[in-house]
Amino acid sequence: MATKEIAASPGPQSIPAVSAAPDYSRPLAIVTTLFFMWGFLTCLNDILVPHLKSIFDLSYTRVMLVQFAFFSAYFLFSVPWSKIVNTIGYQRTMVIGLLTMALGSCLFLPAASAASYPLFLTALIILAAGITGLQVAANPYVVVLGTPETASSRLDLTQAFNSLGTTIAPKIGGLLILSAAPLAIEEMRQLAPQALHAYRVHEAASVKMPYTVIGAALVLLAVLIGTFKLPTIEAVARRAGEKVNDSIWNHPNLVLGAIGIFSYVGAEVSIGSFLVNYFGLPEIAGFSAKTAAGFVSFYWGGAMAGRFLGAGLLRRFKPGSLLALCAILAATLVTTSMLLGGHTAMWTILAVGLFNSIMFPTIFSLGVAELGPLTGNGSGILNMAIVGGAILPVIQGFIADKVGIHHAFILPVICYLYILFYGVHGSKPNSERYARA
């Protein structure tokens, strides 16, 4: 990775680096709040999926449009956001991203009032567009906010607070959004059109208060980020008009890493999206939606615990090897859940979260290794690959409609097998890949 200068002041003039290592603990703590917020909002989708499915009587394929709309934003907006970062800087991009998220949150109010599934999807796209801006700005910012040797560990630690948000969200979302027991599908289909619309408006109203509070919190956080003086990342390694005799396609660790991000995010989101419905199956646990939502927190809580542990482990062990081990264990747990039933199947699928933990920060840091002046472009490619969270859940929804939820988890198993390959071989940078024996 290219070495980057970080100035102590946000002014236009570059301040020469000093010999003493600067203390970036305060700006790192401020930026970490962003990781918490987008984790919280992303995981609320796992509560919206069963809620909207019951309100609008949707198939698994159609309800997975929630995740498709949300994660498609990464593919659509990552490159535009990277251009915004280059124009106005990382800090201002974070502020605009937060305000965009606030706008998306506010759009949940008219969507609920109209009981319109397309409006819900529109609100999710705008919300996710804002989160994409935060990802594009915050992930590389954390990577360069310190020494390259500890980049994986540092990004893993901030991602742990992202997982804190994903752990809390199902509990709060379950209490506020899934508080009322929905009508059975047969009962809904017997309602007159006006009565059905009134029922949907009443049920959809449960999202108004949570997303109103979230919108207000996002505006306050935007003010906080905007007024805090974050260190400025100077013109990375590439200057205007400078030609770089290299291409991102010459770095297999980046190209294969993008497929790794696609696979990881797709697997993680696919599993999380189906947990409430999975735990409701009589052969698994037979839980109500509200009870099942509480157990989803164990999945994301495992990811949080694993990331706090991983921050230390990644300083002791080779990141690629640790990634491969986690992929093996995750694939084994998902397969076990598919082959068994009852609470054993429930707890084995929940335990997957622990081994998901280090995957994103490790793949991301390995993917941008040794890119030099192409690091910014590589970061944009990796963020675009988060679109796996849009595509793979829809595919798993289609499989679930055909063969049932229990056996639809074969898709995440395939994803983890690819991540195993990436950790063992695909993640090697060019200095290792082409080194003479």
C-alpha positions in Angstrom: 0.0 0.0 0.0 1.3 3.5 -0.8 2.5 5.5 2.2 0.2 8.5 2.7 0.9 11.8 4.5 -1.7 13.0 7.0 -1.7 16.6 7.9 -2.7 17.8 11.4 -4.8 20.6 9.9 -7.6 20.5 7.3 -6.1 23.5 5.6 -4.9 23.5 1.9 -1.2 23.5 2.8 0.6 20.2 3.4 2.4 20.0 6.8 5.6 18.0 6.7 5.6 14.7 8.6 7.4 14.8 12.0 9.5 12.0 13.4 7.2 11.2 16.3 4.2 9.0 15.4 1.1 11.1 15.7 -1.8 10.1 18.0 -4.9 9.4 15.9 -7.0 7.9 18.7 -9.5 10.8 18.8 -10.2 11.0 15.1 -10.4 7.2 14.9 -12.9 7.2 17.7 -15.0 9.9 15.9 -15.0 8.0 12.6 -15.8 4.7 14.4 -19.3 6.2 15.3 -20.0 6.1 11.5 -19.3 2.4 11.4 -21.7 1.8 14.3 -24.5 3.8 12.5 -24.3 2.1 9.2 -24.1 -1.3 10.9 -27.3 -0.6 12.8 -29.2 0.6 9.8 -28.0 -2.3 7.6 -29.1 -4.9 10.1 -32.5 -3.3 10.5 -33.2 -4.8 7.0 -33.2 -8.2 8.6 -36.3 -7.0 10.6 -37.9 -5.3 7.6 -37.7 -8.4 5.5 -40.2 -10.5 7.6 -42.2 -7.4 8.4 -42.8 -6.4 4.8 -43.2 -10.0 3.7 -46.2 -10.4 6.0 -47.7 -7.0 5.2 -47.5 -7.3 1.4 -47.9 -11.1 1.2 -44.6 -11.4 -0.7 -42.7 -14.5 -1.9 -39.1 -15.0 -0.6 -37.8 -13.9 -4.0 -39.8 -10.6 -4.0 -39.1 -9.7 -0.4 -35.4 -10.1 -1.0 -35.8 -7.0 -3.2 -35.3 -5.2 0.1 -31.7 -6.4 0.1 -31.4 -6.0 -3.6 -32.4 -2.4 -3.5 -30.2 -1.7 -0.5 -27.0 -3.3 -1.7 -27.4 -2.3 -5.3 -26.5 1.2 -4.1 -22.9 0.1 -3.6 -22.6 -0.8 -7.2 -24.3 2.3 -8.5 -22.8 4.9 -6.2 -19.3 3.8 -5.2 -17.6 5.4 -8.2 -19.5 8.7 -8.0 -18.8 8.9 -4.3 -15.1 8.3 -4.9 -15.1 11.3 -7.3 -16.8 13.3 -4.6 -14.1 12.3 -2.1 -11.4 13.4 -4.6 -13.2 16.8 -5.0 -14.2 17.8 -1.5 -12.2 15.4 0.8 -13.1 12.6 3.2 -14.6 14.7 6.0 -17.1 16.6 3.9 -18.0 13.4 2.1 -18.9 11.8 5.4 -21.1 14.7 6.3 -23.0 14.6 2.9 -23.3 10.8 3.3 -24.9 11.2 6.7 -27.4 13.8 5.4 -28.3 11.5 2.5 -28.9 8.7 5.0 -31.2 11.1 7.0 -33.2 11.9 3.9 -33.6 8.1 3.2 -34.8 7.6 6.8 -37.4 10.3 6.5 -38.8 8.8 3.4 -39.9 5.8 5.4 -42.7 8.0 6.8 -44.6 8.6 3.4 -43.8 5.0 2.5 -45.6 3.8 5.6 -48.5 6.2 5.2 -49.1 5.0 1.7 -48.3 1.4 2.5 -46.3 1.3 -0.7 -43.7 -1.4 -1.2 -42.0 0.5 -4.1 -41.7 3.6 -1.9 -40.1 1.5 0.8 -37.6 0.2 -1.7 -36.9 3.8 -2.9 -36.3 4.9 0.7 -33.9 2.0 1.1 -31.9 2.9 -2.0 -31.4 6.5 -0.8 -30.5 5.4 2.7 -28.0 2.9 1.2 -26.6 5.6 -1.2 -25.7 7.6 1.9 -24.1 4.6 3.6 -22.1 3.9 0.4 -20.6 7.4 0.8 -19.6 6.7 4.3 -18.0 3.3 3.3 -16.1 4.9 0.4 -14.7 7.6 2.7 -14.3 5.9 6.0 -12.8 2.5 5.1 -9.7 3.8 3.3 -9.5 6.7 5.8 -9.1 4.2 8.7 -6.6 2.1 6.6 -4.2 5.1 6.2 -4.8 6.6 9.7 -1.7 4.8 11.0 1.0 2.4 9.9 0.4 0.0 7.0 1.5 -3.0 9.1 -1.5 -2.6 11.4 -4.1 -1.6 8.8 -6.0 -5.0 8.9 -6.1 -4.9 12.7 -7.2 -1.2 12.8 -10.0 -1.7 10.2 -11.1 -4.9 12.0 -11.4 -2.9 15.3 -13.5 -0.2 13.8 -15.6 -2.9 12.1 -16.2 -4.4 15.5 -18.3 -1.3 16.4 -20.1 -1.8 13.1 -21.0 -5.2 14.5 -22.1 -3.6 17.7 -24.7 -1.7 15.7 -25.8 -4.9 13.9 -26.1 -6.7 17.3 -28.3 -4.1 18.8 -30.5 -3.5 15.8 -32.4 -6.8 15.8 -33.3 -6.4 19.4 -34.6 -2.8 19.0 -36.1 -3.5 15.6 -37.9 -6.6 16.9 -39.4 -4.7 19.8 -40.5 -1.6 17.8 -41.3 -3.0 14.4 -42.4 -6.6 15.1 -44.3 -5.8 18.3 -47.8 -6.8 16.9 -48.6 -10.3 15.6 -49.6 -10.1 11.9 -52.6 -11.7 10.4 -52.2 -15.1 8.8 -51.9 -15.0 5.0 -55.3 -16.8 4.6 -56.9 -14.1 6.8 -55.4 -11.3 4.8 -56.6 -12.7 1.5 -60.1 -12.7 2.8 -60.1 -9.0 3.5 -61.9 -6.5 1.2 -59.5 -4.2 -0.8 -60.2 -1.2 1.4 -59.9 -3.2 4.6 -56.6 -4.8 3.3 -55.2 -1.4 2.6 -56.2 -0.1 6.0 -54.5 -3.1 7.6 -51.3 -2.6 5.7 -51.2 1.1 6.6 -51.7 0.2 10.3 -49.0 -2.4 10.3 -46.5 -0.3 8.3 -46.9 2.6 10.8 -44.6 0.7 13.2 -41.6 1.8 11.2 -42.4 5.6 11.5 -41.1 6.2 15.0 -37.8 4.2 14.7 -36.8 5.8 11.4 -37.8 9.3 12.6 -35.5 9.0 15.5 -32.7 7.6 13.3 -33.1 10.5 10.9 -32.7 13.0 13.7 -29.7 11.2 15.1 -28.0 11.2 11.7 -28.4 14.9 11.3 -26.8 15.5 14.7 -24.0 13.1 13.8 -23.5 15.1 10.6 -23.1 18.3 12.6 -20.6 16.6 15.0 -18.5 15.2 12.1 -18.7 18.6 10.3 -17.4 20.6 13.3 -14.7 18.2 14.4 -11.3 18.9 12.9 -10.3 15.5 11.4 -6.7 15.1 10.1 -6.6 15.6 6.3 -5.4 12.9 4.1 -3.2 14.6 1.5 -3.1 13.8 -2.2 -2.4 10.1 -1.5 0.4 9.1 -3.9 -1.1 10.4 -7.1 -0.9 14.0 -8.3 -3.0 15.8 -10.8 -1.8 15.1 -14.4 0.6 12.3 -13.2 0.5 9.2 -15.3 0.8 5.9 -13.5 2.4 3.0 -15.5 0.3 0.4 -13.9 -3.3 -1.0 -13.9 -5.6 -2.4 -11.2 -6.0 -5.5 -13.5 -2.3 -6.2 -13.0 -3.0 -7.0 -9.3 -4.8 -10.3 -8.9 -5.1 -9.8 -5.2 -7.4 -6.9 -5.9 -9.5 -8.6 -8.7 -9.9 -11.8 -6.7 -10.5 -9.7 -3.6 -13.4 -8.0 -5.2 -15.0 -11.4 -5.8 -14.2 -12.2 -2.2 -16.0 -9.1 -1.0 -18.9 -10.0 -3.3 -19.0 -13.6 -1.8 -18.6 -12.6 1.8 -21.2 -9.8 1.9 -23.6 -11.9 -0.2 -23.2 -14.9 2.2 -23.5 -12.8 5.4 -26.6 -10.9 4.2 -28.3 -14.0 2.8 -27.9 -15.8 6.1 -29.1 -12.8 8.2 -32.0 -12.1 6.0 -33.5 -15.6 6.4 -32.9 -16.1 10.1 -36.3 -14.9 11.3 -38.2 -17.0 8.9 -35.8 -19.9 9.4 -36.3 -20.0 13.1 -40.1 -19.9 12.6 -40.0 -23.3 10.9 -41.6 -26.0 13.0 -38.6 -28.3 12.4 -36.1 -25.6 13.6 -37.5 -23.7 16.5 -41.1 -22.7 15.7 -40.6 -19.2 17.1 -42.8 -16.2 16.5 -41.2 -13.4 14.4 -40.7 -11.2 17.5 -38.9 -14.0 19.4 -36.8 -15.0 16.4 -35.7 -11.4 15.9 -34.2 -11.4 19.4 -32.1 -14.5 18.5 -30.7 -12.8 15.3 -28.7 -10.6 17.7 -26.6 -13.6 18.5 -25.5 -13.9 14.8 -24.4 -10.3 14.7 -23.1 -10.4 18.3 -20.8 -13.2 17.3 -19.4 -11.0 14.5 -18.8 -8.2 17.0 -17.0 -10.5 19.5 -15.0 -12.0 16.7 -13.8 -8.6 15.4 -12.7 -7.5 18.9 -10.7 -10.8 19.2 -9.6 -10.6 15.6 -8.0 -7.1 16.1 -5.4 -8.9 18.3 -5.1 -12.1 16.3 -4.4 -10.2 13.0 -1.3 -8.8 14.7 0.0 -12.3 15.6 -1.1 -14.5 12.6 -0.9 -14.1 8.8 -4.2 -12.5 7.7 -4.6 -14.9 4.7 -4.2 -18.0 6.9 -6.6 -16.7 9.5 -9.1 -15.8 6.8 -8.9 -19.3 5.3 -9.5 -20.9 8.8 -12.6 -18.8 9.4 -14.0 -19.7 5.9 -13.6 -23.4 6.7 -15.3 -23.1 10.0 -18.2 -21.0 8.6 -18.8 -23.5 5.7 -18.8 -26.4 8.2 -21.3 -24.7 10.5 -23.7 -23.8 7.7 -23.5 -27.3 6.3 -24.2 -28.8 9.8 -27.3 -26.6 10.1 -28.6 -27.8 6.7 -28.1 -31.4 7.6 -29.7 -31.2 11.1 -32.8 -29.7 12.6 -34.1 -28.3 15.9 -32.1 -26.0 18.1 -28.8 -27.6 16.9 -29.5 -26.3 13.5 -30.4 -22.9 15.0 -27.3 -22.5 17.1 -24.9 -23.7 14.4 -26.2 -21.1 11.9 -26.0 -18.4 14.6 -22.4 -19.4 15.3 -21.4 -18.5 11.7 -21.4 -14.8 12.7 -18.3 -15.4 14.9 -16.3 -16.6 11.9 -17.7 -13.9 9.5 -16.1 -11.4 11.8 -12.7 -10.8 10.3 -13.6 -11.5 6.7 -14.5 -8.0 5.4 -11.6 -6.0 6.9 -9.1 -8.8 6.0 -10.2 -9.2 2.4 -10.3 -5.4 2.0 -6.8 -4.8 3.4 -5.3 -7.7 1.4 -7.1 -6.5 -1.7 -5.5 -3.1 -1.7 -2.0 -4.3 -0.6 0.8 -3.0 -2.8 -1.5 -1.0 -5.1 0.5 2.2 -4.5 -1.1 5.1 -6.4 -3.9 2.9 -7.5 -5.1 2.4 -3.9 -8.0 4.8 -4.3 -9.3 3.1 -7.5 -8.9 -0.3 -5.8 -11.0 0.8 -2.8 -13.7 1.9 -5.2 -13.7 -1.6 -6.9 -13.9 -3.3 -3.5 -16.8 -1.1 -2.4 -18.7 -1.8 -5.6 -18.3 -5.6 -4.9 -20.6 -5.1 -1.9 -23.3 -5.5 -4.5 -23.1 -9.2 -3.6 -25.5 -8.3 -0.8 -28.0 -7.3 -3.4 -27.7 -10.3 -5.8 -27.0 -13.4 -3.7 -30.0 -13.0 -1.2 -32.4 -12.8 -4.2 -30.8 -16.0 -5.6 -31.2 -17.6 -2.2 -34.8 -16.4 -2.1 -35.4 -18.1 -5.4 -33.8 -21.3 -4.1 -35.9 -21.1 -0.9 -39.1 -20.8 -3.0 -38.2 -24.0 -4.8 -36.7 -26.2 -2.2 -37.4 -24.5 1.1 -35.3 -22.3 3.4 -33.5 -25.2 5.1 -31.6 -26.3 2.1 -31.2 -22.9 0.4 -28.2 -22.2 2.6 -26.1 -24.1 0.1 -25.4 -20.8 -1.6 -23.4 -19.3 1.4 -21.4 -22.6 1.6 -20.2 -22.0 -2.0 -19.3 -18.4 -1.0 -17.2 -19.6 1.9 -15.3 -22.1 -0.2 -14.3 -19.3 -2.5 -13.1 -17.2 0.5 -11.0 -20.2 1.5 -9.3 -20.1 -1.9 -8.7 -16.4 -1.6 -7.1 -16.7 1.8 -4.8 -19.5 0.8 -3.8 -18.4 -2.7 -5.8 -15.5 -4.2 -4.8 -12.9 -1.6 -1.0 -13.0 -2.4 0.3 -9.6 -3.6 2.5 -9.4 -6.6 5.7 -9.4 -4.5 4.8 -12.9 -3.2 3.0 -14.2 -6.3 5.9 -13.5 -8.7 8.8 -13.9 -6.2 11.5 -16.2 -7.5 12.0 -19.4 -5.5 
